[in-house]
Amino acid sequence: MKVLVSWGSKRGGTEGIAQTIGAELRRNGIEVVLKPASEVGYIDDVDAAIVGSSLYANRWRGEVRRMLARNRAVLRTIPVWLFSSGPLDDSADRTTSPPPRQAGVLVDRLGALGHMTFGGRLTPEARGYPASAMAKTRSGDWRNPDRIRAWADDIAQALPTARPGRSFDPPGGSLSRLVAYGLIGWGLCAVLMAILMGTAPTALAIAIHAVGVPLIFAAVSARYFRERGACDPVPTAFAFVAIGALLDAAVAAPFVLRSFAMFAHFPGAWLPLVLIFLVTWLTGVVTSMVPPAVFQSSA
């Protein structure tokens, strides 16, 4: 039996966890392929996979998420386990917490058989913000080798009879839902503009509209990203902008304004689209940092 152990790590802490897992699997007589996610192209010729990432503001590293997305079809046919590394205290050892939002969605999409969070490591000499600031008060190595080896040993015992878990794509990421929220956002902005054009001078209407658009899409995108499995911030931002631009060109310009001159006016046409992208992206990033328990308690 051959198992891929892969990871994403900026400062080496998560790599150390992966190395410990690999060593424990080998001690149990299992063939192990150790490889960082950035070096994994397309997965083949393995019977199972264990993949982990360091956590930064509750987010998994991009190269790990891209590798998993690239190999989703294959990973759904083999047993998969996931792990996160991040807490700079002993909370990972004291409590069993649910996976971070991104990791939880990956568990669903891949049919992972389990997820574990381990403590992280931050050296006193860490550079870059916010690591350097955190290192002043929270530096240390919170990884627990015994707990890591015990988890790897449990996987080793389960591997001979393990089967792929049930995988599914959370409905929050469906194309229809993405388009619906984009249409709602555009519709609200159109109503706002119609009201302003009928009650205020054109220059003032455009200025107020430019302020109102990001506020509307901040509210719309906050509701969109709250749902488990929502698309990532960047593609969602591009989708909302594309929907807005398409509807401006197909509806607003020819049927409402009866002119395409709006596209020659940056504050009236292009500035709102830029603001839609920025506020959607920022809202998505911030939402992904929020622990799952916050959404569960407010549901």
C-alpha positions in Angstrom: 0.0 0.0 0.0 1.3 3.4 -1.0 0.2 6.6 0.7 0.8 10.2 -0.4 1.5 12.6 2.5 1.5 16.2 1.2 1.5 19.6 2.9 1.6 23.4 2.5 3.9 25.2 4.8 5.5 28.6 4.8 7.8 28.3 7.8 8.4 24.5 8.0 6.1 23.8 11.0 3.5 21.9 9.0 6.2 20.1 7.0 7.5 18.8 10.3 4.1 17.4 11.1 3.9 15.7 7.7 7.4 14.2 8.2 6.3 12.8 11.6 3.2 11.3 10.0 5.2 9.7 7.2 7.7 8.2 9.6 4.9 6.6 11.7 3.3 5.2 8.6 6.6 3.7 7.5 7.1 2.2 11.0 3.8 0.4 10.3 5.1 -1.1 7.1 3.4 1.4 4.7 5.1 2.8 1.7 5.0 6.6 1.9 5.4 9.4 -0.7 6.3 12.6 1.0 5.9 15.7 -1.2 4.9 19.3 -0.7 1.6 20.3 -2.4 3.5 22.8 -4.6 5.3 19.9 -6.2 2.3 17.6 -6.7 1.0 17.7 -10.2 -1.6 15.0 -10.9 -2.0 12.2 -8.3 -1.8 8.6 -9.5 -0.5 5.3 -8.3 -1.3 5.9 -4.6 -3.9 4.1 -2.5 -4.6 6.8 0.0 -3.7 10.4 0.8 -3.0 12.5 3.9 -2.9 16.3 3.2 -2.4 19.2 5.5 -1.9 22.9 5.5 -0.7 25.6 7.9 -3.5 28.0 8.9 -3.2 31.7 8.4 -6.3 33.6 9.8 -8.2 30.3 9.6 -7.4 29.9 5.9 -5.5 27.0 4.2 -2.6 27.8 1.9 -3.5 28.4 -1.7 -1.1 25.8 -3.2 -2.8 23.1 -1.1 -6.3 24.1 -2.2 -5.3 24.3 -5.8 -3.6 20.8 -5.7 -6.8 19.3 -4.1 -9.0 21.0 -6.7 -6.8 19.7 -9.5 -7.0 16.2 -8.2 -10.5 16.1 -6.8 -11.8 13.4 -9.1 -8.9 11.0 -8.1 -9.1 11.8 -4.4 -12.8 11.0 -4.3 -11.9 7.4 -5.2 -9.3 6.8 -2.5 -9.3 7.2 1.4 -8.3 10.7 2.3 -7.5 12.4 5.6 -6.8 16.1 6.2 -5.0 18.0 8.9 -4.5 21.7 9.8 -1.7 23.3 11.8 -2.0 26.6 13.4 -3.1 27.3 17.0 -0.2 28.9 18.9 -1.3 27.5 22.3 -2.3 24.1 23.7 -6.0 24.5 22.6 -5.5 21.8 19.9 -4.6 19.3 22.6 -7.2 20.4 25.1 -10.3 20.5 22.8 -11.5 18.8 19.6 -12.6 21.7 17.4 -14.4 21.5 14.1 -12.3 22.0 11.0 -11.8 25.6 9.8 -14.4 26.7 7.2 -12.2 26.0 4.2 -11.0 22.6 5.6 -14.6 21.6 6.4 -15.7 22.2 2.9 -12.8 20.2 1.6 -13.8 17.3 3.9 -17.2 17.4 2.2 -15.9 17.7 -1.4 -13.3 15.0 -1.1 -15.3 12.6 1.2 -12.3 12.8 3.7 -12.5 10.2 6.4 -11.3 12.6 9.1 -9.7 16.0 9.9 -7.4 16.9 12.8 -6.0 20.2 14.0 -2.6 20.2 15.5 -0.8 23.1 17.3 1.5 25.3 15.2 5.0 26.6 15.5 6.3 30.2 15.4 9.9 31.0 15.9 10.9 34.2 17.8 12.8 35.5 14.8 9.9 35.2 12.4 9.8 37.9 9.8 6.9 39.6 7.9 3.6 40.9 9.1 1.7 39.6 11.1 4.1 36.8 12.0 6.7 39.2 13.5 4.1 40.9 15.7 2.7 37.6 16.9 6.2 36.2 17.6 6.7 38.8 20.3 4.1 37.2 22.6 3.1 33.9 21.1 6.3 32.3 19.7 6.9 28.7 20.5 6.4 25.1 19.3 2.9 23.9 20.1 3.1 20.7 18.0 2.6 17.6 20.0 4.6 14.7 18.5 2.9 12.0 20.5 -0.6 13.2 19.4 0.6 13.4 15.8 2.1 9.9 15.9 -1.1 8.6 17.6 -3.2 10.0 14.8 -1.0 8.6 12.1 -1.0 5.2 13.9 -4.8 5.2 13.9 -4.8 5.9 10.2 -2.2 3.1 9.6 -4.5 0.6 11.5 -7.5 1.8 9.4 -5.9 1.7 6.0 -6.2 -2.0 5.2 -10.0 -1.8 5.2 -10.5 1.9 4.5 -12.8 2.9 1.7 -13.4 6.4 0.2 -15.9 8.5 2.2 -19.1 10.0 0.9 -18.2 13.1 -1.1 -20.6 15.9 -2.1 -20.4 19.5 -3.2 -22.0 21.8 -0.7 -25.0 23.6 -2.3 -23.6 27.0 -1.3 -21.2 26.8 -4.2 -23.8 26.1 -6.9 -23.7 28.1 -10.1 -27.4 29.0 -9.8 -26.9 30.4 -6.4 -23.9 32.5 -7.5 -25.8 33.9 -10.5 -28.9 34.6 -8.3 -26.9 36.7 -5.8 -25.2 38.6 -8.7 -28.6 39.4 -10.1 -30.0 40.5 -6.8 -27.0 42.8 -6.3 -27.4 44.3 -9.7 -31.1 44.7 -9.3 -30.8 46.6 -6.1 -28.2 48.9 -7.6 -30.4 49.5 -10.6 -33.4 50.4 -8.3 -31.1 52.8 -6.4 -30.0 54.4 -9.6 -33.5 54.8 -10.9 -34.6 56.5 -7.7 -31.7 58.8 -7.6 -32.1 59.8 -11.3 -35.7 60.8 -10.6 -34.9 62.8 -7.5 -31.4 64.3 -7.8 -29.2 66.0 -10.3 -27.2 63.6 -12.5 -23.8 64.4 -10.9 -25.2 63.9 -7.4 -27.0 60.8 -8.4 -23.8 59.2 -9.8 -21.9 60.2 -6.7 -24.4 58.7 -4.3 -24.7 55.6 -6.5 -20.9 55.1 -6.4 -21.2 55.0 -2.6 -24.3 52.9 -2.5 -23.0 50.1 -4.9 -20.3 48.8 -2.6 -22.6 49.0 0.4 -25.2 46.9 -1.4 -22.7 44.3 -2.6 -21.1 44.2 0.8 -24.5 43.1 2.2 -25.2 40.7 -0.7 -21.8 39.1 -0.7 -21.8 38.8 3.1 -25.0 36.7 2.9 -23.6 34.8 -0.1 -20.3 33.8 1.6 -22.0 32.9 4.9 -23.4 29.7 3.3 -21.1 26.6 3.6 -19.2 25.9 0.4 -19.6 29.3 -1.3 -17.2 29.9 -4.1 -13.8 31.4 -3.3 -13.7 35.2 -3.1 -11.8 36.0 -6.3 -14.0 34.0 -8.8 -17.1 35.2 -7.0 -15.9 38.8 -7.4 -15.2 38.3 -11.1 -18.7 36.6 -11.5 -20.5 39.5 -9.8 -18.6 42.0 -12.0 -19.3 40.0 -15.1 -23.0 39.8 -14.3 -23.2 43.6 -13.6 -21.3 44.5 -16.8 -23.4 42.1 -18.9 -26.7 43.5 -17.6 -25.6 47.1 -18.0 -24.8 46.4 -21.6 -27.8 44.2 -22.3 -30.5 46.0 -20.3 -29.6 49.3 -18.8 -27.9 50.9 -21.8 -30.2 49.8 -24.7 -33.6 49.8 -22.9 -33.4 52.2 -20.0 -30.9 54.8 -21.0 -31.2 54.1 -24.8 -27.5 54.9 -25.1 -24.2 53.3 -24.6 -22.6 56.6 -23.6 -22.5 55.4 -20.0 -19.5 53.2 -20.8 -17.5 56.3 -21.7 -18.1 57.7 -18.2 -15.8 56.1 -15.6 -17.6 57.2 -12.4 -21.0 56.1 -13.8 -20.1 52.7 -15.3 -16.6 51.4 -14.5 -16.1 52.7 -11.0 -19.1 50.8 -9.6 -17.7 47.6 -11.2 -14.3 48.1 -9.7 -15.9 48.7 -6.3 -18.1 45.6 -6.7 -15.0 43.5 -7.3 -13.1 44.9 -4.3 -15.9 44.8 -1.8 -16.9 41.2 -2.8 -13.3 40.0 -2.6 -12.7 41.6 0.8 -15.9 40.4 2.2 -15.1 36.8 1.1 -11.7 36.9 2.6 -12.9 38.2 5.9 -15.8 35.7 6.1 -13.4 32.8 5.4 -11.5 33.8 8.5 -14.5 33.5 10.8 -14.6 30.3 12.9 -17.5 27.9 12.0 -18.9 28.1 15.5 -19.8 31.8 14.9 -22.1 30.9 12.0 -23.6 27.9 13.8 -24.5 30.0 16.8 -26.1 32.7 14.7 -28.0 30.3 12.4 
